[in-house]
Amino acid sequence: MTCEGCSNAVTRVLSRLGDVEYEIDLPNKKVVIQSDNHSVDQLLETLKKTGKEARHLSSK
């Protein structure tokens, strides 16, 4: 994620899922996602629809 267009793409795909809270940290190229109804794998597959690399860093 390197630009506002990238963050808009992330916003677009995550908003389609519903019941997802997220915060985009563009300078650090990260998205923090909180969802009780979606698995990590489902979230990663959704993020990959943006055409960008996505990986799971940690769970809180």
C-alpha positions as CSV (number, residue, x, y, z in Angstrom):
1,M,0.0,0.0,0.0
2,T,1.7,3.1,-1.2
3,C,-0.9,5.7,-2.0
4,E,-4.4,7.0,-1.4
5,G,-5.7,4.8,-4.2
6,C,-4.4,1.7,-2.5
7,S,-6.1,2.7,0.8
8,N,-9.3,3.4,-1.1
9,A,-9.2,-0.1,-2.6
10,V,-8.7,-1.6,0.8
11,T,-11.7,0.4,2.1
12,R,-13.8,-0.7,-0.8
13,V,-13.2,-4.4,-0.4
14,L,-13.4,-4.4,3.4
15,S,-16.6,-2.4,3.5
16,R,-18.3,-5.0,1.3
17,L,-17.7,-7.7,4.0
18,G,-19.7,-5.8,6.7
19,D,-19.1,-6.2,10.4
20,V,-15.4,-5.3,10.1
21,E,-13.6,-2.5,11.9
22,Y,-10.3,-1.4,10.4
23,E,-7.7,1.3,10.6
24,I,-5.4,2.0,7.6
25,D,-1.8,3.1,8.5
26,L,-0.6,4.3,5.1
27,P,2.9,5.5,6.1
28,N,3.6,2.0,7.6
29,K,1.7,0.2,4.9
30,K,-0.5,-1.7,7.4
31,V,-4.2,-2.3,8.0
32,V,-5.4,-3.2,11.5
33,I,-8.6,-5.2,11.2
34,Q,-11.0,-6.4,13.9
35,S,-13.8,-8.8,13.1
36,D,-15.5,-11.4,15.1
37,N,-17.4,-12.8,12.1
38,H,-14.6,-13.3,9.6
39,S,-11.5,-15.6,9.7
40,V,-8.0,-14.4,9.0
41,D,-8.0,-16.4,5.8
42,Q,-11.2,-14.8,4.6
43,L,-9.8,-11.3,5.4
44,L,-6.6,-12.1,3.6
45,E,-8.4,-13.3,0.5
46,T,-10.6,-10.2,0.5
47,L,-7.5,-8.0,0.8
48,K,-5.8,-9.8,-2.1
49,K,-8.7,-8.7,-4.3
50,T,-7.0,-5.2,-4.3
51,G,-4.1,-6.7,-6.2
52,K,-1.7,-6.1,-3.4
53,E,0.2,-8.5,-1.2
54,A,-1.5,-9.3,2.1
55,R,-0.2,-11.2,5.1
56,H,-1.2,-11.8,8.6
57,L,1.3,-10.3,11.1
58,S,-0.3,-11.0,14.5
59,S,-3.5,-11.4,16.5
60,K,-4.3,-9.5,19.6
